Amino acid sequence: MTIGRIIQGCNFKEPELSFDYQDDTQVAKDPMSGLGLRRDVKGLGPYDQDVRTLQDIKVAVVYPDDMENIERIQNFLKSNINPYPGFEKVFKLPINFKEISMGVSFAELKNEDVDYNEIKDNIQRDILSENFDVALVVIPYTPKSKKWTPYYRLKAKLIQSFGLPSQMITYSTLRKRKKYLKWDLINLALGIYCKAGGKPWALKREESEFVESKCILGVRSSQKIPSRIGDKPRYVGFITLFEKEGAMFYVRGLPSFADWKKYVSKLEEEVSLMVEEYIKERSTPRALSIHMAKRVSEEEEESVQNALSDYEEIDYALARITEDLPFRIFDTDEKNYCVERGSCIQLSSKTSLLATTGKVGKYRGIGTPKPLQVSLASKREDSNFDPMSISRQVFRLTATHWRGINKNIRLPITLDYSQEMARLVSSMFSEEWEETMEERFNEISDTAWFI
């Protein structure tokens, strides 16, 4: 009789969230509680409220010509609609609006031949008249699965032309009855705050027996985008840098390259520049980890290693995170065999399986979660990193995303955010991306423009 080998594992505890950069006692179990969106719970305010430079948020409301009652959404964002108490009470910051017509109708926006340069020309004077932080854009419903839609093309055009992040809302959402609209308002307000440069929450600082990275890099593998003049698709990439509490520090985009080797060389240069930027603004990190998706090539991985080779004082590890696996983790004590979120099994000295979805408290889960595979691709010879340290980090970074007030995402923000960037940039031509990189990217590099 063959007996399967015994493997070790653990359950990482659900992290608490911090709502004050300077006070570690201002914590809550979830964003709803921390921001005061639960009945009888006093909000703590956003994480960056005492250190932000924002004095107020200026919003350009961009809408089609035949939009009626545009004031409705502005009034709702400012109003108290239980459990949403209004933007200013949630984020401790005034919000102001200016209405700008885009010069086309809803029907014209649905047409694939709509001229987005014409829309840019129609709104340019008003957009440039004030220093807006974000645009709130009303669009007709179109599937997000399609790239060449108002959702993606208007986002891209506003970034390319004005360096202006945008929050989209469909007209069908605006027409909801008041009692159903409140949940959309919460996520709408959150998106506006993040895209204006705000940081709503982060992970609570805590001591751990695991190796702690002072900062974490997320590297998105090459994304091909088309050229308007019919050349071959060109390669672009993204690097995100987070502090260990999960607050986004900086985003760098790579220019597009037709030549693969030039792209890889540029990736090495940009990783090095990003580390230098962090050292300049903060200090030299004792430990640094890099999260990369499975599809990252060996050449890209090597370029990241080369970029870090000069920093002998930094302990670093490169981790590959794989989504699509033939494995499941089961809890035989549960009727539906669903494991607890945070369950982690170490398969080898380099690999572990991590459940980032599943049973949470009284919620018993649905089905059996698909675990992530976390693999140490490389590290320094004397490194203290191991698969469990990286897995704990990955798990904690699934709890601090800003794409929704109570969404349960499976990926850590190091990879989830880069996927969102890739979706947006894939709707741009390489010439548009080049213009964005040269003239606008520095204006949005410290905001969550992509969520």
WOKA-V640452 format. One record per residue. N is the residue number from 1. RES is the residue in one small letter. PHI is phi in radians with two decimals (NA if undefined). NEAR is the number of other ideal C-beta (glycine too) atoms within 8 Angstrom. Layout:
# WOKA-V640452
N:RES:PHI:NEAR  N:RES:PHI:NEAR
This chain:
# WOKA-V640452
1:m:NA:2  2:t:-1.67:3  3:i:-1.86:4  4:g:-1.10:4  5:r:-1.24:4  6:i:-1.50:4  7:i:-2.09:7  8:q:-1.65:6  9:g:-2.74:8  10:c:-2.79:7  11:n:-2.06:8  12:f:-1.33:10  13:k:-1.32:5  14:e:-1.12:9  15:p:-1.28:11  16:e:-1.50:10  17:l:-1.88:16  18:s:-1.75:15  19:f:-2.17:13  20:d:-2.77:13  21:y:-1.04:10  22:q:-1.76:5  23:d:-2.21:6  24:d:-1.22:8  25:t:-1.51:5  26:q:-1.51:8  27:v:-2.22:10  28:a:-2.60:10  29:k:-1.39:6  30:d:-2.73:8  31:p:-1.08:12  32:m:-1.03:10  33:s:-1.26:11  34:g:-1.09:13  35:l:-1.66:16  36:g:1.30:12  37:l:-1.82:14  38:r:-1.97:8  39:r:-1.06:5  40:d:1.15:3  41:v:-2.04:8  42:k:-1.35:4  43:g:-1.23:11  44:l:-1.62:10  45:g:1.55:9  46:p:-1.27:15  47:y:-0.99:12  48:d:-1.74:11  49:q:-1.04:10  50:d:-1.70:7  51:v:-2.19:6  52:r:-1.29:10  53:t:-1.68:4  54:l:-1.10:10  55:q:-1.76:4  56:d:-2.77:8  57:i:-2.07:13  58:k:-1.76:11  59:v:-2.03:14  60:a:-1.58:16  61:v:-1.59:14  62:v:-1.77:13  63:y:-2.51:11  64:p:-1.18:14  65:d:-1.01:8  66:d:-1.63:6  67:m:-1.26:10  68:e:-1.87:4  69:n:0.98:5  70:i:-1.13:11  71:e:-1.17:6  72:r:-1.02:8  73:i:-1.19:12  74:q:-1.13:10  75:n:-1.11:8  76:f:-1.13:11  77:l:-1.11:13  78:k:-1.58:9  79:s:-1.52:7  80:n:-1.67:7  81:i:-2.20:9  82:n:-0.80:7  83:p:-1.62:9  84:y:-1.51:12  85:p:-1.54:10  86:g:1.88:10  87:f:-0.98:12  88:e:-1.14:10  89:k:-1.25:9  90:v:-1.26:14  91:f:-1.84:13  92:k:0.98:8  93:l:-2.71:12  94:p:-1.20:6  95:i:-2.28:12  96:n:-2.25:8  97:f:-2.19:9  98:k:-2.39:11  99:e:-1.50:7  100:i:-2.38:11  101:s:-1.38:10  102:m:-1.52:11  103:g:1.43:8  104:v:-2.37:11  105:s:-1.64:8  106:f:-1.03:10  107:a:-1.09:6  108:e:-1.16:9  109:l:-1.14:12  110:k:-1.29:9  111:n:-1.32:7  112:e:-1.12:4  113:d:-1.60:4  114:v:-1.02:11  115:d:-1.61:6  116:y:-1.29:9  117:n:-1.20:7  118:e:-1.14:9  119:i:-1.08:14  120:k:-1.02:10  121:d:-1.11:7  122:n:-1.17:10  123:i:-1.77:14  124:q:-1.01:10  125:r:-1.04:6  126:d:-1.22:9  127:i:-1.10:13  128:l:-1.38:7  129:s:-1.29:5  130:e:-2.42:8  131:n:-1.57:4  132:f:-1.27:11  133:d:-1.60:11  134:v:-2.78:15  135:a:-1.87:14  136:l:-1.82:15  137:v:-1.99:13  138:v:-1.62:14  139:i:-2.35:14  140:p:-1.30:11  141:y:-1.23:6  142:t:-2.47:10  143:p:-1.07:5  144:k:-1.21:7  145:s:-1.23:3  146:k:-1.66:7  147:k:-1.32:7  148:w:-1.61:7  149:t:-2.19:11  150:p:-0.96:11  151:y:-0.98:10  152:y:-1.46:13  153:r:-1.20:11  154:l:-1.23:15  155:k:-1.01:13  156:a:-1.11:14  157:k:-1.17:12  158:l:-1.18:13  159:i:-1.25:15  160:q:-1.09:11  161:s:-1.52:9  162:f:-2.25:9  163:g:1.08:8  164:l:-1.99:12  165:p:-1.13:14  166:s:-2.38:14  167:q:-2.02:12  168:m:-1.61:9  169:i:-2.52:12  170:t:-1.49:10  171:y:-1.11:11  172:s:-1.12:8  173:t:-1.16:9  174:l:-1.11:11  175:r:-1.50:5  176:k:-1.11:9  177:r:-1.14:5  178:k:-0.93:8  179:k:-1.23:5  180:y:-1.62:8  181:l:-1.32:13  182:k:-1.02:12  183:w:-1.24:7  184:d:-1.14:11  185:l:-1.08:12  186:i:-1.05:12  187:n:-1.24:10  188:l:-1.12:12  189:a:-1.10:13  190:l:-1.07:12  191:g:-1.07:10  192:i:-1.09:16  193:y:-1.11:14  194:c:-1.15:14  195:k:-1.28:15  196:a:-1.42:12  197:g:1.88:10  198:g:-1.35:12  199:k:-2.14:12  200:p:-1.26:13  201:w:-2.75:13  202:a:-2.59:13  203:l:-1.38:14  204:k:-1.16:11  205:r:-1.20:6  206:e:-2.71:6  207:e:-1.41:2  208:s:-2.62:6  209:e:-1.37:2  210:f:-1.52:8  211:v:-1.11:9  212:e:-1.89:7  213:s:-1.46:11  214:k:-1.21:10  215:c:-2.55:13  216:i:-2.29:15  217:l:-1.78:16  218:g:-1.97:18  219:v:-2.00:16  220:r:-1.60:14  221:s:-1.13:11  222:s:-0.96:10  223:q:-2.07:12  224:k:-1.49:8  225:i:-2.22:14  226:p:-1.35:7  227:s:-1.85:12  228:r:-1.19:8  229:i:-1.62:5  230:g:1.54:4  231:d:-1.21:7  232:k:-1.12:5  233:p:-0.98:8  234:r:-1.98:12  235:y:-1.65:13  236:v:-2.30:16  237:g:-2.72:14  238:f:-2.44:15  239:i:-2.28:15  240:t:-2.02:15  241:l:-2.12:15  242:f:-2.12:15  243:e:-1.34:11  244:k:-1.10:11  245:e:-1.39:10  246:g:1.56:13  247:a:-1.35:11  248:m:-1.18:13  249:f:-1.76:10  250:y:-2.89:11  251:v:-2.20:13  252:r:-2.14:12  253:g:-1.86:13  254:l:-1.78:15  255:p:-1.05:9  256:s:-1.42:11  257:f:-2.31:12  258:a:-1.38:7  259:d:-1.64:6  260:w:-1.05:9  261:k:-1.12:6  262:k:-1.18:8  263:y:-1.08:14  264:v:-1.10:11  265:s:-1.12:9  266:k:-1.18:11  267:l:-1.04:16  268:e:-1.03:12  269:e:-1.10:9  270:e:-1.24:11  271:v:-1.09:15  272:s:-1.08:11  273:l:-1.12:9  274:m:-1.20:13  275:v:-1.11:13  276:e:-1.08:8  277:e:-1.09:10  278:y:-1.15:13  279:i:-1.06:10  280:k:-1.14:6  281:e:-1.42:6  282:r:-2.06:9  283:s:-2.95:4  284:t:-1.25:7  285:p:-1.25:12  286:r:-1.19:7  287:a:-2.47:13  288:l:-2.48:14  289:s:-2.16:14  290:i:-2.17:13  291:h:-1.74:13  292:m:-2.31:15  293:a:-1.28:12  294:k:-0.98:7  295:r:-1.36:5  296:v:-1.10:10  297:s:-1.36:8  298:e:-1.11:5  299:e:-1.13:8  300:e:-1.16:15  301:e:-1.06:13  302:e:-1.13:8  303:s:-1.15:13  304:v:-1.17:16  305:q:-1.06:10  306:n:-1.09:8  307:a:-1.12:13  308:l:-1.65:13  309:s:-1.13:6  310:d:-1.40:6  311:y:-1.74:9  312:e:-1.15:4  313:e:-1.42:5  314:i:-1.79:12  315:d:-1.38:13  316:y:-2.35:14  317:a:-2.54:13  318:l:-1.78:14  319:a:-2.08:14  320:r:-1.70:12  321:i:-2.04:16  322:t:-1.90:10  323:e:-1.58:10  324:d:-1.60:3  325:l:-2.24:10  326:p:-1.52:2  327:f:-1.77:7  328:r:-2.41:7  329:i:-2.02:12  330:f:-2.04:7  331:d:-1.97:11  332:t:-1.26:5  333:d:-1.46:3  334:e:-1.77:10  335:k:-1.06:3  336:n:-1.72:9  337:y:1.10:9  338:c:-1.36:13  339:v:-1.44:15  340:e:-1.31:10  341:r:-1.02:13  342:g:1.76:12  343:s:-1.20:15  344:c:-2.42:16  345:i:-2.16:10  346:q:-1.54:11  347:l:-1.54:8  348:s:-2.76:6  349:s:-1.24:4  350:k:-2.18:6  351:t:-2.35:11  352:s:-2.49:13  353:l:-1.91:14  354:l:-2.29:13  355:a:-1.60:15  356:t:-1.76:16  357:t:-2.22:9  358:g:2.31:13  359:k:-1.19:12  360:v:-2.36:8  361:g:1.03:4  362:k:-1.34:3  363:y:-1.30:6  364:r:-1.55:7  365:g:1.46:13  366:i:-2.15:4  367:g:1.20:6  368:t:-1.93:10  369:p:-1.10:14  370:k:-1.56:9  371:p:-1.30:13  372:l:-1.61:15  373:q:-1.75:13  374:v:-1.92:15  375:s:-2.16:11  376:l:-1.38:14  377:a:-1.33:8  378:s:-2.89:7  379:k:-2.84:10  380:r:-1.13:7  381:e:-1.04:4  382:d:-1.73:5  383:s:-1.19:9  384:n:-1.66:8  385:f:-1.24:13  386:d:-2.48:9  387:p:-1.02:15  388:m:-1.24:11  389:s:-1.09:11  390:i:-1.17:15  391:s:-1.10:13  392:r:-1.08:12  393:q:-1.09:14  394:v:-1.04:17  395:f:-1.05:15  396:r:-1.09:12  397:l:-1.37:14  398:t:-1.47:13  399:a:-1.71:11  400:t:-2.11:15  401:h:-1.28:11  402:w:-1.97:10  403:r:-1.41:8  404:g:-3.05:8  405:i:-1.27:10  406:n:-2.50:7  407:k:-1.27:7  408:n:-1.85:5  409:i:-1.63:9  410:r:-1.58:9  411:l:-1.65:12  412:p:-1.21:14  413:i:-1.09:15  414:t:-1.02:14  415:l:-1.81:13  416:d:-1.08:12  417:y:-1.13:15  418:s:-1.17:14  419:q:-1.12:10  420:e:-1.12:11  421:m:-1.08:13  422:a:-1.09:11  423:r:-1.08:10  424:l:-1.21:12  425:v:-1.21:13  426:s:-1.20:10  427:s:-1.63:12  428:m:-1.89:12  429:f:-1.40:9  430:s:-1.03:15  431:e:-1.13:9  432:e:-1.18:11  433:w:-1.15:16  434:e:-1.07:10  435:e:-1.11:10  436:t:-1.08:14  437:m:-1.11:11  438:e:-1.29:7  439:e:-1.98:7  440:r:-2.18:14  441:f:-1.12:11  442:n:-1.08:5  443:e:-1.28:6  444:i:-2.10:12  445:s:-1.18:9  446:d:-1.94:8  447:t:-2.13:10  448:a:-1.54:10  449:w:-1.15:8  450:f:-1.73:8  451:i:-1.41:10
